[in-house]
């Protein structure tokens, strides 16, 4: 079961995103008896996930979390559907390659701006709304999603510098918010995945050279991690009432391994 900072059972959790790590987390929460409300841009993904969750699915909101009004409305809908919020898991985000994210000297300003909106604005609005709802209630637990690329770069295979900047910023936000709101009974942690087999990582999953690199960079996994590996850590961070301000790397050994790549 998921537990709040006060030790009571936490059963009302909002999850942003409806595929990959978000979907895996929703399934773990449902298995532990939580109600889950899903917020994602694509309604078809939301309805598909809710169908899989069965009675644990409390509802969904199709929302673009880069937009303030949509984020506010989504949280209001979740609180109404579940009678409040005890936990929030912020997974929504993604790659900025489509807008030109890459090596810094090649990124257009528009690509920088869009990548920050996709990953950092969504996190800001999600965290802000979570904190507002928690403060109006009896506290709660927020888990953000960052990445090992925020502090452990891979310049050869994953030179997406705007994305890395957003993930480093989320690490700083995690500790700052944890310190600011601990007295309100609010815990804030983040999970930092390595290379995970998700829709966002489809490019990597189809590249034999990257897969060979991952086998040495993430030796515990012997390649790419699975979404369930990360979901277990997210739910643990929600559950543990004495953990706040922590960045939990779930990386198969990425940050302590040199890895091998082809020159």
VEXSE-425632 format. One record per atom (N, C-alpha, C): x, y, z negated; residue in three letters. Coordinates in steps of 0.001 Angstrom, whole numbers, plus 524288, in hexadecimal, padded with zeros to 5 digits. Layout:
N
XYZALA
...
end
This chain:
263
803447FB4F80000UNK
800008000080000UNK
80366804E280000UNK
8013D80917801E6UNK
8040A80E068021FUNK
802C4811247FD3FUNK
806A7813A57FAF5UNK
805FA8163D7F5EEUNK
8076881BFD7F653UNK
8046681F547F3D2UNK
8058E824E47F3B1UNK
809D0826027EFBCUNK
80B7E82AFB7EF91UNK
80F9882C737EBE2UNK
80DD882BC27E63BUNK
808C282BAC7E547UNK
806D182AF17DFF6UNK
80618825337DE95UNK
806EE821BA7E269UNK
806A181C2A7E169UNK
80168819B47E2CCUNK
7FD9181CDE7E47CUNK
7F88281AA97E5E7UNK
7F8A9818817EB73UNK
7F51C814F57EC9FUNK
7F4FE8127B7F1BFUNK
7F36C816727F5E5UNK
7F6648167F7FA1BUNK
7F58A81A397FE4BUNK
7F2FB81769802E3UNK
7EE51819198045EUNK
7EB6D8163080844UNK
7E9CC8196A80CFBUNK
7EB1F81E6280D27UNK
7E936821B781160UNK
7EDE18243F81418UNK
7EF54821FB8189CUNK
7F4288239881B33UNK
7F31082551820CFUNK
7F51E829D18222BUNK
7F4E482BC282789UNK
7FA1682A7982A23UNK
7F9CE8284382EDDUNK
7FE72826EE831E9UNK
7FE3A829E083713UNK
8026982CB083868UNK
8028F82F4D83D78UNK
8056482BD284162UNK
802EA82B29845E4UNK
804D982787849CDUNK
8018E8229B849BFUNK
8016381FE684E32UNK
7FE1181B3C84E81UNK
800B5816B585147UNK
805C48172785253UNK
808AD812E7854C8UNK
80DCD81234851DAUNK
810C180E3F85342UNK
815FB80D8C8511EUNK
8161D80D5F84B37UNK
8197B810A3848E1UNK
81A37810B884334UNK
815368124684070UNK
8125181603842A1UNK
80D6B817AE84030UNK
8098C8133183FDEUNK
808E7810538441BUNK
8054080BED8442AUNK
806F7807B184058UNK
80C028068784043UNK
80DFD8029183CA5UNK
80D058042F83700UNK
80DCA8092C835D9UNK
80CDB80B1F8308CUNK
8072080AB282F19UNK
803B880C0E832AFUNK
7FE1A80BA2831AFUNK
7FC958060683060UNK
7FEE1802458330FUNK
7FDAC7FCC583208UNK
7FF8A7FB1D82C99UNK
8043A7FCD582B10UNK
8062F7FB72825DFUNK
802BD7FDDD821AAUNK
8014A802D182264UNK
7FDE08056581E9DUNK
7F89E8029581E29UNK
7F6698012482299UNK
7F1627FE6C82294UNK
7F1CC7F93981FAFUNK
7F61F7F67882085UNK
7F6E07F17381DEAUNK
7F7557F21481803UNK
7F90E7F6B381646UNK
7F9A67F7AC810ADUNK
7F4D27FA2F80E42UNK
7F09E7FAB781153UNK
7EBB37FC8880F2BUNK
7EAA08024B80FADUNK
7EDBF8051D812C3UNK
7ECE380ABA8136BUNK
7E8EA80BCA817B2UNK
7E645810448174AUNK
7E35A8126A81BA0UNK
7E7258158A81EF7UNK
7E6908152982413UNK
7EA36817C88279EUNK
7E72E81B2082B7FUNK
7E8A38200E82BD0UNK
7E678823A982FABUNK
7EAD2824FE83373UNK
7E9BF8247C8387CUNK
7EDBD8250D83C8EUNK
7ED0882A3683F68UNK
7F15882CFC84043UNK
7F146831D08434DUNK
7F54783157847ADUNK
7F382831CA84C7EUNK
7F7038317B85105UNK
7F47F8344385597UNK
7F7A68358385986UNK
7F5A48387085E02UNK
7F20A8352786173UNK
7F3358302786206UNK
7F05C82CD6865B4UNK
7EC1B829CE862E0UNK
7E74082B088640AUNK
7E2EE8288E8613CUNK
7E2BC822AF86231UNK
7E449820F2866DBUNK
7E43081B54867FFUNK
7E7E78185C8645FUNK
7EC6C81A9E8633DUNK
7F0138181D85F94UNK
7EDC8817EA85A1AUNK
7EB1681C1685896UNK
7E8AC81C4385368UNK
7E47181815852DCUNK
7E0FC817DC856A6UNK
7DCB18141785648UNK
7DEB380E7B85686UNK
7E2C180D98859A4UNK
7E50980861859E4UNK
7E760806BF854BAUNK
7EA2B80A5585226UNK
7EC808091F84D1CUNK
7E85080847848F6UNK
7E44B80B88848F7UNK
7E01A80AE28451EUNK
7DD6B8059B845B9UNK
7DCB7803EC84A82UNK
7DA547FED184B65UNK
7DDA17FA7B848FFUNK
7E2C37FB0A8494AUNK
7E6447F728846F8UNK
7E61D7F75984100UNK
7E5677FC0883ED0UNK
7E5697FC978391BUNK
7E0717FA9C83692UNK
7DC307FA6E83988UNK
7D7497F88E83762UNK
7D52A7FC2A8332FUNK
7D32A7FA0A82EE2UNK
7D0C17FD4682AC6UNK
7D4738013C8285AUNK
7D99B80068828C4UNK
7DD5E804138267EUNK
7DDB48092682995UNK
7DBDC8090F82E6EUNK
7DC0D80DBB831AAUNK
7D7CE8119283018UNK
7D95D815F982DCAUNK
7D586819C182BCFUNK
7D3B681D9482FF0UNK
7D64E81DB683460UNK
7D4D78214983888UNK
7D9A18236E83B45UNK
7D8BE826DA83F0EUNK
7DD2B82921841CFUNK
7DBBA82E92843AEUNK
7DFC283195844E4UNK
7DF21836A984764UNK
7E2EC836E684BF1UNK
7E0EB838218507FUNK
7E446838F085504UNK
7E60D83E9B854DBUNK
7EB0D83F6F853ADUNK
7ECF7844C2852D2UNK
7F29884546854A0UNK
7F3D0849DA85690UNK
7F92D84B40857E0UNK
7FB6B84E248532EUNK
7FEE884BA885062UNK
800E784DD284B86UNK
804DD8522D84C57UNK
805A7853BF85121UNK
808A88587E85232UNK
8054185D53851BCUNK
8001C85C7F8517DUNK
7FC5E860D18515EUNK
7FA158615484BDCUNK
7FA87865E984994UNK
7F903866C284420UNK
7F351865618431BUNK
7EFCD8675184661UNK
7EA3B8666684577UNK
7E8F186099845BAUNK
7EB6385DD084955UNK
7EA5085835849DAUNK
7EC728552D84528UNK
7F0EB856BE84335UNK
7F3118542883E92UNK
7EF908550A839D9UNK
7EDD9859D683922UNK
7EA6F85B0B834B5UNK
7E55A857F68350BUNK
7E315857A8839BAUNK
7DE28854D883A69UNK
7DED884EFF83978UNK
7E33A84CD883B36UNK
7E4338474183A82UNK
7E499845DF834BBUNK
7E75B84911831BAUNK
7E7DE8480882C25UNK
7E2A2848A982955UNK
7DFAF84C7E82AE7UNK
7DA8984D3782889UNK
7D70D8488182997UNK
7D74F8467082E61UNK
7D432841D882FC5UNK
7D5DE83D1A82C98UNK
7DAF583C7882BD4UNK
7DCE78380D828CBUNK
7DB2E838698231EUNK
7DBA583D14820DAUNK
7DA1B83DC881B67UNK
7D44B83CCF81AABUNK
7D13883E7581E7EUNK
7CB9483D9481E1EUNK
7CA4F837C981EA7UNK
7CCE28352A8224DUNK
7CBC282FA182345UNK
7CD3882C2F81EA7UNK
7D17982D8981BE1UNK
7D36482A2A817AAUNK
7D27382C6C8123BUNK
7D01C8310B811F7UNK
7CF398337580CE9UNK
7D41D835CF80A86UNK
7D7F18370B80DD0UNK
7DCDA8394880BF9UNK
7E1778367F80E63UNK
7E6298384E80D0EUNK
7EAF7835F180F12UNK
7EEAD834D280A90UNK
7F0F08302A80A9EUNK
7F4EF82EBD806D0UNK
7FA5482E5D80951UNK
7FA7782D1480E5FUNK
7FF6D82C5C8110EUNK
7FF1E82E16816AFUNK
8038182FEF818C1UNK
803E78317781E3DUNK
8090F82F5B8205DUNK
808BD82CF4824F0UNK
80D5A82AF4827A7UNK
80DC482DCB82CDEUNK
811F7830C182D93UNK
812A8833EF8324BUNK
8166A8313B83608UNK
8143C82ED983A13UNK
8176F82C1D83DF2UNK
8174882EDD8433CUNK
8131F831A08446DUNK
81265833EE8499CUNK
817158373A84B3CUNK
818B98369785010UNK
81D398394F8523BUNK
81F2183643856EDUNK
823D883753858B8UNK
825CA8345D85D24UNK
82A6F836DB85FC7UNK
82BCD834A786431UNK
8304E8367086737UNK
82F0683B5C86A44UNK
832E283EC286AC5UNK
832488437286DECUNK
834DE843088733BUNK
8366C83E4E874C8UNK
8392183DA8879CAUNK
835E983FAF87E5DUNK
830C383F2687E0EUNK
82D6F840D78826FUNK
82DDC846B388366UNK
82F80849A587F63UNK
8300E84F5587FF4UNK
835B8850F9880A8UNK
8393484D29880F5UNK
83EA984E72881E0UNK
8423984DFC87D35UNK
8405C84BB1878E1UNK
843C884AF187462UNK
848458475C875F1UNK
84CDB848B28742DUNK
85182845B38756FUNK
856288483F872DEUNK
85A7F84893875ACUNK
85F0E84B56873A7UNK
85DCA851288733FUNK
85FA58539E86F19UNK
85E2B858FA86DEFUNK
85EF585CAF87289UNK
8635585C2787551UNK
8648185FD58798DUNK
860E685F3587E40UNK
85DB285B1187E38UNK
85A2685A1A88298UNK
8546385AEE88135UNK
8532985BFD87C39UNK
84DB785C6987A97UNK
84B8A861C387C11UNK
84741861F387F06UNK
844B68670087FF1UNK
841FE868D587AFDUNK
8414286DEF87A69UNK
83EAB86FF0875C0UNK
8393C86D918752DUNK
8368B86CD987989UNK
8315086A8387948UNK
83191864F287726UNK
835A5862148788BUNK
8364385CC78768DUNK
8376C85CA8870C2UNK
83AA28605786F03UNK
83BB8860E786968UNK
836B0862148666FUNK
833CA865F486862UNK
82F0386793865B0UNK
82B0C8632186565UNK
82A5386052869B6UNK
8266A85C1E869C1UNK
828028579A8663AUNK
82D0C8566A8660EUNK
82ED185225862AAUNK
82E128538B85CF0UNK
82F2B8587385B92UNK
82E4485A2385630UNK
8287885A1F854E3UNK
8253685BB18587EUNK
81F9885B8A8577FUNK
81DB5855F0856AEUNK
81FA685257859DAUNK
81DDF84CED85996UNK
81F6184A5785477UNK
8241084B7F85288UNK
825F8848C784DE6UNK
825E884C06848EBUNK
82728850FF84954UNK
827A28542C8449FUNK
8229C8571784351UNK
81FFD8593D84746UNK
81B0485BDA84634UNK
816F7857EE8444AUNK
816CA85361846B1UNK
8131D84F5B844E4UNK
8143884DD483F42UNK
8193784D6783DDEUNK
81A9A84BFF8387FUNK
8193585061834BCUNK
81A548553C83643UNK
818FA859B2832F6UNK
81320859E5831DAUNK
80FF585995835F1UNK
80A5085A018352DUNK
8082E855558321CUNK
80A32850B383331UNK
8087D84C1683040UNK
809F084C9782A82UNK
80ECD84E2F82970UNK
8108384EBF82405UNK
80D788531682145UNK
80CA385768823F9UNK
809CD85BBC8218AUNK
8044785A2382009UNK
80186857998239DUNK
7FC2B855FC82273UNK
7FC12851D681E34UNK
7FFE184E3E81E44UNK
8002A84A4681A1FUNK
800E184CD4814CDUNK
8048D8507381475UNK
805978531380F7BUNK
800C88560F80DA3UNK
7FE28858B381126UNK
7F97A85BA180FAFUNK
7F5538580880D60UNK
7F46D8539B80FECUNK
7F07684FF080DFBUNK
7F23084D6A808E3UNK
7F72B84C1380865UNK
7F910849B48038BUNK
7F89784D827FEF6UNK
7F9E68526E7FFE9UNK
7F9A38564F7FBAEUNK
7F3FE8573E7F9FCUNK
7F05F856A47FDA1UNK
7EAD98575A7FC46UNK
7E8B3852AA7F94FUNK
7EB8384E487F98FUNK
7E9DD849997F6C9UNK
7ED56848927F21BUNK
7EF45843BB7F1C6UNK
7F287842417ED46UNK
7F7E7840627EF00UNK
7FA02842F77F306UNK
7FF26841707F4FAUNK
7FEBC83D8C7F965UNK
8032783B4C7FAE2UNK
803318378D7FF24UNK
808B78368A80108UNK
8091E8336380511UNK
80E33831E58072FUNK
80E53832E380D0CUNK
812788357580EC0UNK
8134A836AF81442UNK
818488340681612UNK
817F48313381A67UNK
81C9F82ED881CC1UNK
81D38830F782242UNK
821A08337E8233DUNK
822DE8359082860UNK
82640831A382B5BUNK
826AC8325C83074UNK
829F782EF2833A2UNK
82E388322D8362EUNK
83309830E7834F8UNK
837778336683772UNK
83A4082F4E83AC9UNK
83F5182F8A83B51UNK
8423D82BC983E82UNK
847E882BDC83CD0UNK
84A828277183D54UNK
850178275B83C33UNK
8531682B0883FD4UNK
850D482C5184456UNK
8537782FF3847E4UNK
853D58356A84599UNK
850EB8367C84171UNK
8514F83B8683EE4UNK
8569383C6E83C52UNK
859748383583B03UNK
85E9E838E18389AUNK
8628C834BF83A5BUNK
860F18310583D87UNK
8648482CF683F61UNK
863EC82C8284555UNK
8667E82FEF8483FUNK
865878304E84DDCUNK
867B782BC78510AUNK
8657E82B248559EUNK
86777827858598FUNK
8683982AAA85E8FUNK
86CBA82D3985F34UNK
86D6C830E486389UNK
86D3B82E67868EFUNK
86E6A8295E8694DUNK
86E7A826DE86E6FUNK
869098255187049UNK
865E98231586CD8UNK
860DC820F986E7DUNK
85C2C8245D86CF8UNK
85CB48277D868E7UNK
8582882A69866F7UNK
859908302786602UNK
85B5A832B386A21UNK
85CD88383B869C8UNK
8581483BAA86ACAUNK
8546983B8986733UNK
84FC883EE88677BUNK
8501B842AA862E1UNK
8528484720863D6UNK
8541A84A8485F8CUNK
84F9584D8785D17UNK
84B9E84ECA86021UNK
8470D8515C85DD0UNK
8443584D8685A37UNK
84397848BB85BEBUNK
84116844B7858B1UNK
84421843F58539FUNK
8495A84389853FCUNK
84C89842CB84F51UNK
84BF68476484B91UNK
84B9C84C2384DC0UNK
84AF8850B984A6CUNK
845D28508484771UNK
841A284EC4849FAUNK
83C9A84E7384749UNK
83CD784A72842E1UNK
83F8384627843D4UNK
83FB48421283FDDUNK
84328843A283B45UNK
847508469283C53UNK
84A7B8489F8380BUNK
8475384C82834CDUNK
8442D84FAE8376DUNK
840EA8537A834A5UNK
83CFE850C88311DUNK
83AD984C64832DCUNK
8370D8498682FA5UNK
839A38477182AAEUNK
83E9F845FD82B04UNK
841698444F8264EUNK
841A8848C38225DUNK
842FC84D738243EUNK
8432A851EF820BDUNK
83DDB8534381E88UNK
839D5852E9821BDUNK
834888540281FFBUNK
832DF8503581BAFUNK
8345C84B4C81C44UNK
832D68474F8187AUNK
834B8848B8812FCUNK
839AB84A0B81282UNK
83BD184B2D80D58UNK
839B88505380B30UNK
839148542B80E9BUNK
837088593480CE3UNK
83177858AF80AD4UNK
82E27855E180DACUNK
828B78553980C08UNK
82858851E080718UNK
82B9984DE3806C4UNK
82B8784A8E8021EUNK
82CBD84DC17FD3BUNK
83087851387FDB3UNK
831F8854777F93DUNK
82DB58586E7F7EDUNK
82B5285A997FBF5UNK
8278085EC77FB21UNK
8226C85CD57F8B1UNK
820E4857FD7F9F5UNK
81BAC8563E7F870UNK
81B93851B07F493UNK
8200E850607F25BUNK
8202D84C117EE8BUNK
81CB784D367E9D7UNK
81CAA8521B7E823UNK
81977853767E392UNK
813A1853137E4A2UNK
81226852D47E99CUNK
80CAA8522D7EB12UNK
80B2A84C6C7EBA3UNK
80EC8848F07EA42UNK
80DB0843617EAD2UNK
80DE9841917F073UNK
810EE844527F3A7UNK
8115F8430D7F937UNK
816D9841097FA4AUNK
8172183C807FCB2UNK
81C2783A407FE3BUNK
81CD483ABA80419UNK
8219F83BEE805CBUNK
822D083C7280B59UNK
827CD8396A80C80UNK
8276F835A680FE8UNK
82BEB83291811A0UNK
82BDF8322E8178DUNK
8301483035819C1UNK
8305082F6381F65UNK
832DD82A2882088UNK
83146827CF824C2UNK
833BC8230B826B0UNK
836888246082BC4UNK
83B658229682C3BUNK
83EA3823B2830CFUNK
83FC081E99833B1UNK
83CB781D66837B6UNK
83DB48189483A9AUNK
84285818FF83E1CUNK
844B98146F83F3CUNK
84892814078435DUNK
845AB8134D84881UNK
847CD8101784BE6UNK
8456080F0D85101UNK
8413C80ACD85054UNK
83C4C80C5185120UNK
837D9808E085010UNK
834F1807B285526UNK
8330F802FF8559CUNK
830188016C85A3BUNK
82A93803C3859ECUNK
829E18084A85C4DUNK
824DF80B0985C68UNK
8240980D27861EDUNK
81F6280F2486323UNK
81E928118286849UNK
82268815EC8696FUNK
823F9818F286582UNK
827AF81D2F8666BUNK
82CFE81B2A86824UNK
82E6C816708667BUNK
833938143E867A5UNK
8337E810A986C6BUNK
82F938114586FB6UNK
82F1F80DD587448UNK
833E080E3B877D3UNK
835F2812FB87888UNK
83A9B813B387BCDUNK
83F148105E879C9UNK
84009810A4874B0UNK
8445580DB08725EUNK
84364807D0872B9UNK
83E8380646871F2UNK
83D44800A9871EBUNK
83E047FE248773EUNK
83E1E8014987B54UNK
83EC17FF378809AUNK
844547FFD4882AFUNK
847D9801A887F5DUNK
84D3D802A7880FAUNK
850CF7FEA687E65UNK
852F17FB1E88177UNK
8562E7F6E787F4DUNK
85AFC7F8FD87C79UNK
85D257FD5587E66UNK
861CC7FF8387BEBUNK
8607F801AE87680UNK
85C088045787614UNK
85A6D80665870FBUNK
85920801EE86D42UNK
856A57FDDB86F3BUNK
855657F96386BE7UNK
85A517F6C5869CCUNK
85E597F66E86D18UNK
8634D7F43186B58UNK
865CD7F7AF8672DUNK
865657FCCE867F5UNK
8675F800858640DUNK
864657FFE185EEBUNK
85F3A7FF7285F41UNK
85BFF7FEF485A8FUNK
85D517FA0C8577CUNK
85ECF7F5F185A27UNK
8601D7F10D8577BUNK
864CA7F1AC853E4UNK
868577F5558552AUNK
86CDC7F648851CFUNK
86C067FAF284E30UNK
868F07FEBF84FE6UNK
867E98035F84CB4UNK
86407802308485AUNK
860817FE7E84949UNK
85CA67FCD68455FUNK
85D527F6FC84465UNK
861B97F57784203UNK
863047EFE984198UNK
85F327ECC683E50UNK
85C9F7EF4183A88UNK
858E67EC4583760UNK
854377EA8E83A99UNK
852C17EDCB83E66UNK
84E617EC79841CFUNK
8502C7E96A84691UNK
855287E9C6847E3UNK
857207E73384C95UNK
855007E9AC85185UNK
853717EE978512FUNK
8511B7F157855A4UNK
84D4B7F56C853A7UNK
848E37F5E78564AUNK
845017F9BC854AFUNK
841F47F7D284FEBUNK
8408C7FB8284C90UNK
83D2D7FA5284822UNK
8378D7F9B6849FDUNK
8344A7F76A846C2UNK
82EB87F714847D3UNK
82BD27FB2F8449AUNK
8275D7FCDC84687UNK
8245C800E4843D4UNK
822DB7FF3583E4DUNK
821E87FA3F83D7EUNK
820797F84F8384AUNK
824CB7F9458344BUNK
829BA7F9278360BUNK
82E117FA1883274UNK
82DAD7FF8F83017UNK
82C398034C83350UNK
82BC8808B18318BUNK
826CB8097382E64UNK
82295807088301EUNK
81D958078B82D60UNK
81E01805BA827B9UNK
820D280186826CAUNK
8216F7FF948216CUNK
82409803B281DF5UNK
827EC8066E82015UNK
82A9F80A7981D08UNK
8271880F2A81C12UNK
823FA8109381FEFUNK
8205E814F781F48UNK
81C7E813DB81AE8UNK
81A4980F3B81AEEUNK
8166B80DE4816EAUNK
8190580D7B81190UNK
81DD680B9181168UNK
820B080B7C80C72UNK
8216D8110580A5BUNK
822BF814B580DC5UNK
8237081A2180C19UNK
81E4A81C7B80A2CUNK
819FE81B0480C88UNK
814E381CBB80AA2UNK
813B381A628054AUNK
8154F8158E8048FUNK
813C3812877FFF6UNK
816C3814027FB0BUNK
81BC6815297FB8CUNK
81F23815AD7F6F5UNK
81E6C81AFC7F453UNK
81C6781B267EF96UNK
81B0E8201F7ED23UNK
81FB1823487EB37UNK
8246B821017EB4FUNK
828FC823BF7E941UNK
82CCE825697ED8CUNK
82B1D8253C7F26AUNK
82E988268E7F6C0UNK
82CB482B877F964UNK
8301082F757F9B4UNK
82ECB834267FCB6UNK
833D4836B57FE94UNK
8337883988802E8UNK
837EE83C4B80518UNK
83BFD838D6807A6UNK
83A848341280919UNK
83E4F8305480B2DUNK
83DA782F8F81115UNK
8420E82ECE813B1UNK
8421F82D6E8193EUNK
843BE827B581985UNK
8402B8245981AF6UNK
8411581EB381AE6UNK
8423F81CDD8206FUNK
8472281B658215DUNK
848A9819858268BUNK
8472B813CB82728UNK
84433812A482B3AUNK
842E180D4582CAAUNK
8453A80C8583210UNK
84A2680AD583221UNK
84D2780B50836FDUNK
850378067483888UNK
84F688022B835BFUNK
852287FD5F8373DUNK
8580A7FDC4836D2UNK
859FA801D683423UNK
85F9780298833A0UNK
861CA806D283724UNK
85E6E8099583A11UNK
8603880D9F83DC2UNK
8641B8115E83B4AUNK
862B4813A3836CEUNK
865D7817DE8349BUNK
86AEE8160183220UNK
86BAE810E7831A1UNK
8709D80EEE82F6EUNK
8738D80B8283352UNK
871D880B7F8382FUNK
8744A8084283C29UNK
8766C80BA184099UNK
87ACE80A15842A9UNK
87D3B80D19846D2UNK
87A8380C3984C0FUNK
878E28076D84CFFUNK
8766C8064285203UNK
87A5F806138565EUNK
878DD803C885AA4UNK
87C508036A85F32UNK
879588054E863F8UNK
87BE7808AD86706UNK
8796E80A7986BD5UNK
87D6080A5E8703BUNK
87B4E80A2D874ECUNK
87EA6809BA8798DUNK
8809180F1F87B3EUNK
8859380F6387C48UNK
887DA8145087E17UNK
8870F814D088403UNK
end
